[in-house]
Amino acid sequence: MEKVFVATLGKGRGTWGHVARIIQEGDWSSVLLISNEFGKENFAPAKECNWVMINTRSGFDSIKEQIINALPEGEFFVSLISGTGKEHMALLAALKESEKEFKLVVLTGEGMKFY
């Protein structure tokens, strides 16, 4: 089964390193990043990524539907370390509405941990 890493990527560059390391160190079949134009233009991931380009001023349902339409098939691993609550809620609602099971992934001093 495909291993899909999904992350929101906010404006706070301090969290980008965390996302970049998860992308680089993980054995992902594909990577889906949810961000805006600023994120896509300025984030340089080590692997090819698919992007869901959102307008953070859009309504919640609009963002959720954009995410639903971009979700591939596979086993999902999610990071919410970057981004805003609105983006996080839209991603979680999209996964739930699409009946996609997922694990949370976080980078710690001992490596990646999954919950």
C-alpha positions, 0 to 999 in steps of 0.5 A: 500500500502507498505511504502518503505523507500529508502536511500543512505548511504555514507561514512560520518558517520555524516549522518548515525544517520539521516538515522538511526532515520528515519528508527527507527521512521518511519512506513515502510513496508520495507527499501532499503539502497543503499551503499557499503560493508563499509556501510553494515558492519558498519551501524546498523539499528534498523530494517531489511533492504534490501541492494543494494550493489554498487561499487561507481567507477562503471558507472552511468548506472550500478548503476542505473540499480542495483537500478531499479532491487532492487525496490519493489512495494509500495509508496516510501519515499526517503532520500538523506541526506547521500551519493554522488551526483552520488548515488543520481542521480542514485537513482532519475533516477531509480525511474523516469525510473521505473515511481515510484512516491516518496516523500522526507523525512527529519528529523527535530527538529519537527519530520519527514517532507515529501515533 
